[in-house]
Amino acid sequence: DMLSVLQKNLQQGVTMITRFSGIDSPCLAARAIEEACSAHEGNRFAATKGFRMHSSGDRDKNCLKCLTAFAHDEDWVRHQREHVFTDLRSAVTPEWLAEMEHFCEEHRKPGTDEWTFMKGLMAPVMQGGLLKDVPCALHDCDCPVDPISDDGRIRVHVAGPPCVDWSRRGKRQHALGATAIPHAIWMAQFIKSGVHVMLHENTPDYPCWMIEKPLHEYGSKHWRIERFPLCPTLFGVPSRRKRRYTVVWNSAKVNFHGSFKDFVNIFVTECELRGDIFFRSGEDLSPLASVTNQTALVMYKDSVLEQQAKSRKDIGYICDLNQRPPHGRLD
């Protein structure tokens, strides 16, 4: 039943908007979803609308190189971005931006209530500080932030705002941190866009109220949130990076019945191969390589010989000697 709903929505067409896009993994995921549905539907699915990338955006210069390259790559012709935006601050007039910066200077103090601070910071933007069009990296003019017409398409917003203020490795300034202004502008953009579904990614310590309270304050009480705590180790990949994915939807406009339990039942499976997984052979290791890498190579080779003595002789092993061992140890 879920596959049928997914195929129906893709046949109707899905417009995707991403912000804090990085190298835009959501677009890669969108193409993979289309290919998976095509495997079920055969050639008939290829004629459907599928995903359309309206726009992406990121401030990092290396990410922008990737985003603009995707927009001109023939391999991505079906999923080329129509617009690529840069700094979110450009979506606000200089006067409104100055007011927001002044607000931060006046109210960014220890003990300040974080929601009160964020609500006050968003107020100028919600009162008219957003520009209709903003500078686009693909065009020599200002372009619309949101699609003007979708021809009945579903619109999905995907975002991974900076986690530095919530990360345990950061200063943990939370809503009062340096990312407060971009977050407030992005949240206001989303609310004004009329999009009814958001996929949000951040560190597990990012609180739901940072999304939920602005949506209820300036939007509708019908907004709902479902959390998905994920880590590569759930899929057999030996790399710990705990993140929290959140589905946000307006229950008065769309239906969403998924849960983390459903996700686990469908996707979280044991891999056939677990443990240490590496990416290059090490045979081309330079004689001038560091003592750490040389020692690692010896250790890996010893491990291979031991494994081969216990199992089949024709198993191939590869390892990555460019990766820094965790905390300096040779695991």
Salt bridges, closest charged atoms under 4 A:
ASP24 OD2 - ARG81 NH2 3.09
GLU34 OE1 - ARG78 NH2 2.90
GLU34 OE2 - HIS79 NE2 3.17
GLU41 OE1 - ARG44 NH2 2.39
GLU82 OE2 - ARG52 NE 2.57
ASP87 OD2 - ARG59 NE 3.62
GLU101 OE2 - ARG89 NH1 3.53
GLU114 OE2 - HIS174 ND1 3.31
ASP150 OD1 - ARG52 NH1 3.54
ASP150 OD2 - ARG155 NE 3.11
GLU201 OE2 - ARG243 NE 2.67
ASP205 OD2 - ARG168 NE 2.84
ASP205 OD2 - ARG172 NH1 3.60
GLU270 OE1 - ARG274 NH1 3.45
GLU283 OE1 - LYS301 NZ 3.96
ASP284 OD1 - ARG280 NH2 2.69
GLU306 OE2 - LYS310 NZ 3.38
ASP314 OD1 - ARG312 NE 3.18
ASP331 OD1 - ARG329 NE 3.83
